[in-house]
Amino acid sequence: MSRRRTWFDLEERGVLWGMRLVLAAHRLLGRRLCLWLINLVVFYYWLSNATARRASRDYLHRLSHHAPHLGLSGGARDSLRHFNEFATAMIDKLGAWQGDIGADRVDMINTEALRRVLASGRGALLVGAHLGNLEVSRAISEVRPEVRLNVLVHTHHAEKFNQLLNEVSGDARLSLIQVSSLNPATAIMLQQRIEQGELVVIMGDRVPLSGAARTTRVPFLGAPAPFPQGPFILAALLRCPVLSLFCVRRGERFELTFNHLTDQVVLPRKQRDQELDRQVRRFVGDLERHCLAAPLQWFNFYDFWQQDTQEP
């Protein structure tokens, strides 16, 4: 029996070279022409990648049943719209890196939750998702200019991405940290950054590279789906407040939303699984609400529910 393909099987080859190419096109051609160009590339990707296309249609089909008022059918047209939103998000990512998306275009919701944390002098763990454009979260610096963001990523190209980010933006307040697995040295380093008042950002909507051993299946858009326990295990180690963080596009503006999840994750030995389940469910509830508010801006183009769905 073949191993199920997961998101890390689908990472693009030569992504750094591709991002440099798109960056050059963005600088030379401007946003509109670059968006037209990248839409052509994404259309080819949509046509040629059956796995990603099938995953998109599965997600949209689930939305059509769970929230029929959205008017999505899960057909080919909706799926292509979904991919086009992804192309737009890629261009927005470049704009955020280059400083073209300023704080004047970002509406920050419930910043009081973040201000309370920062006022203590310590940092926090922010749990985000592949929804919208997390790069716009650099606008957090408007809440406190000296605040530093440390984004945990699974890609082995984190150092090269950091180099590219610095070339484009020169912003030392944002750094990517590669973590294929959490080890004591990484935990100590992150603890130090939290103590220094920095923010650590981790994605809460992709299973770990090690597979399903550290996941919790909870209802999401009408059916159980696996979500990682890692963010909340990390929060327990760091002993810090946990907030959810989402950023979606609203026309020509962006909406950055914070929500306080807990002051501290405590995992009693006998109730460890139950507490992890409770924490994951609370985050997934937040994620579902934001997916329903911006349904075409959730970008996980793989068999998320892990049910080997077939494209109709």
Secondary structure as UniProt FT lines:
FT   HELIX           7..9
FT   TURN            13..14
FT   HELIX           15..48
FT   HELIX           50..66
FT   HELIX           68..70
FT   HELIX           76..97
FT   TURN            98..99
FT   HELIX           103..105
FT   STRAND          106..109
FT   HELIX           111..119
FT   TURN            120..121
FT   STRAND          124..128
FT   STRAND          131..132
FT   HELIX           134..142
FT   TURN            145..146
FT   STRAND          149..153
FT   TURN            156..157
FT   HELIX           158..168
FT   TURN            172..173
FT   STRAND          174..178
FT   HELIX           184..195
FT   TURN            196..197
FT   STRAND          199..203
FT   TURN            209..210
FT   HELIX           212..214
FT   STRAND          215..220
FT   TURN            221..222
FT   STRAND          223..228
FT   HELIX           230..238
FT   STRAND          242..250
FT   TURN            251..252
FT   STRAND          253..262
FT   TURN            270..271
FT   HELIX           272..293
FT   HELIX           295..297
FT   TURN            304..305
//
